[in-house]
Amino acid sequence: MRNQAWANYIKEKRRLKHLTRRKLAELAKIDPSYVTLIERDGYIPRRDKVLEIAKALEVENNQILLMAGYAPEGIQVKEFLQKIDSMKFEQTFDEEMLLVLKEISALPPKEQKKVAQMITAYVNVIKEKTS
């Protein structure tokens, strides 16, 4: 699977850490060619490798998993995302989304940011799959 949003995410995080591709590969215990494939072509490695990259970049596992198109760990968004998928063609979708947004707005700001990042990552994955 290929995902340009994922490629851009990894490249940005690597640069913010001032890491070369080779150094990221070393820290993540992956072949340097993987980093090139990821950043250039949007290649998505296996879940365990994505988690190694998260560790090397010192980023949150759930965020990087979502950007790679994998289900997050420990955050119960699966049900929320399934609900969105099952309702997207129903007329009640807008009403239900308003209720969900009200629930999200009641969360602390840090949790709101996490949810927003997850939704954004999910939308990016859908865009990549449909283009």
Secondary structure, DSSP 8 states (H G I E B T S, - for coil): -B-HHHHHHHHHHHHHTT--HHHHHHHHTS-HHHHHHHHHH-B---HHHHHHHHHHHT--HHHHHHHHT---SS---HHHHHHHHHHTTSTTHHHHHHHHHHHHHTS-HHHHHHHHHHHHHHHHHHHHHH-
